[in-house]
Amino acid sequence: MERYWNSKSDQYSRFFQTAKRSIRGSAVDVLVFEDSETKGLTGGDDSGTFKNCVNDENVSGKEHSDSLGNHGIGKNSVFSYSGVHTVFYSSLNTEGKHMFKGVSKLGNYKDGNGIKRSERIYYGDVEGESVKLLDDSERIPVLFKREEPGLSQYVIGAEVYYNWSEKVKKAFISNYWYLFIN
C-alpha cells in the first residue's frame, strides 16, 4: 500500500511516517472512548447496531431521528486520533452478549500484481476468508472485555499531543452543539 500511494504523490508519505511512528517500539498508545448507562450494541455482522457501527458507513440505525449520532458519520471521528487508522470495538449489551471486532480504515490500492485491494482490515474471529465479530466472551482478551453494558472504542496507535483533551471537547462542541441544545 505504501509503495502504491507514494508512487502517486509525496503527500502520502506523511501518513505512512505517522503510521509507522505510532506503532514503533515495545508499547503502543491507546486512547479509549467509553460510554456507560447505555444498552450496548445489538445484532451482529449482518444486522443491528453492531453492523451499523462497525461494518457500515454513513448508517446509524438509531431508533429516533432526533437521537445524537443519527447520521452515522461521527463514528468515524475516533479514527482521526489513530496513526494507523485502527479502532477496536468492544460491547456488552443488556442481554449479556459480548461483541468484539477491530477495523483499520485505510485506502484502496493496487498490489504489485495490479490487483485492487480493500481499504479495510478486520480483526476478530477468522472464518475462512472472512473476519467475523468475536462473540465468545471467553475468547475476548480481558483488556478489551466490558464488565457493564455499553460500548468501548480503543483507538490503536493514538496520536495525542499537548492539550489534546481540550481539542476533543472543542470539536464536540463545534460539531454537535445544535444536537446538545435540542
N, C-alpha and C positions, 0 to 999 in steps of 0.2 A: 504494500500500500504506500509506504513512504517513497519508494523508488518511483512509483507511478505518479503520485501527486507532485513530488519535487521536480519531475520532468516537465510538468505543466507550467509551474510558476514558482518563484522564490518565496512567495508569501506563505506557502505551506510549511516551509522549513521551521518556522517559529512554533507551529503546532506540534510538530514531531519532537523538537527540542524540549518543549514544555512537557510533553507526554513522557519522554524518557527520564527527565529530571524528577517528575512526580512519583515515579516508582523505583528510583535508583536507591541502592543501599539495602540495609537489613531491616528497615522499618518503612512503613507506608502510612502517610497521614490519612485519616478517615474522618470525615465530618458526618455526624448523624443527625438527621431530622426525624423527630418522633412526634406522634400525637398521642393523646390519651383521652379516655372517656368517649371513644368513638366505637363504631361497630366492627371495624376491620374490613378487609376485603372479602368478597364472596365470589363464588363461581370457580373458574379455572382458566386454562389456556384458551378455551373455545367460547366462553360466555361469562358474563358477570363483570363485577367491578375489578377483579384481578386482571382479566383480559384488557379491559379499558385502560387501566392504569399502566400496566407493564408492557403489553404487546401492541397496543394500538397507538395511533397518532391522531390528534385533534378529535378525540372522542372522550366524553366524560361518563355518561351513564348515571349522572345524578338524578335523584327522584324528582327534584323540584327545579324549575327553570331559574329560580332566584337563589339557588344554593351557591355558596362560594365554590369556585372551581368548576362551574358547569359548562365550560367550553373545551376542556381537555388540553389546553395549551400550557398552562402554568406548571404542569407536572414535569415539563422539560427544563424548567429553570434550574433545578439542582444539578443538572449535567454541566452547567457552566462553571461550577466550582471544582470539577474533576479534571485533572490534567490529562487523563486517559478517557474522558467522557464515559465513565462507568459508574453505575449505581446498582447496588444490591437492595432488593426489596424483601422485607420480612413482615408478615402479617399474622395475627391471631384474631379470628373473628369471634363473635358472641356465641357461635355454635360450637366453639372449641377446636376449629380447624386451623392448623398451621399451614402457611404457604411461604415458600422462599424461591426467589429466582433473581438472577442478575442480568443486566444488559449493558453492552457497550454500544453507543450510537456514534458511529464514525461516518465514513463516506463511501459510496460505491467506488470501485476501482477495477482496473483490468490487471490480472496477474501476468506473469512472464509469458504465458501462452496466449494472451489476448482474451481470456475468459473473464466475463464480468462477474465480480464477486460482491456479496452482500455488504451493506453498510453496518450490519448488526452482528454482534457476537453475543450469544446467550450462555448463561451459567446456571446449571440446575441438574435435573435428572436426565441423563443421556439415554435416549431410546433410539437405537439405530442411528439414523442421520439427523434426528431432531433432538432438541433440548426442551424438556417439559418442566413445569413448575415442580418443585420438590415439596410434597405434602406429607411425607412421613416424618413426623416430629422427632423421631429417634435419629434420623439422618441429617437433620438441620444442625449445622455447627452451633454449639452452645453460645458462642459470641453473638450470633445473629438471631437467636431464638427469643421471641417475645414471651413475657410472662403474663401480660394483661392485653385485652382486646385493643386493637389499633394497628397502625402501620408505622414501620421504621424504614427509613431510606438511608443507606450507607453510601456516602459519596467516596469512592475509592480514588486514592492519589489526590486528595484535596489540596487545592491551591488557595490557601488562605494567607492573607497578609495582614500587616498592621491595620487595626481598626476595621477588620472585615465584618464584625458583627453589626457595626453601625451602618455599613453599606447594605447589608441584608435588610435591616429594618427600613432604611430609606427606600430600597427597591420595593419592598412590600407596600409601604405607604403610597409611593408614587404610582404603583401599578394597580393596587386594589382598594384605594381609599373610597371610591364610589361604592363598591360592594360592601365594605365595612359599614359605611353610613347607613345603607339600606338593610 
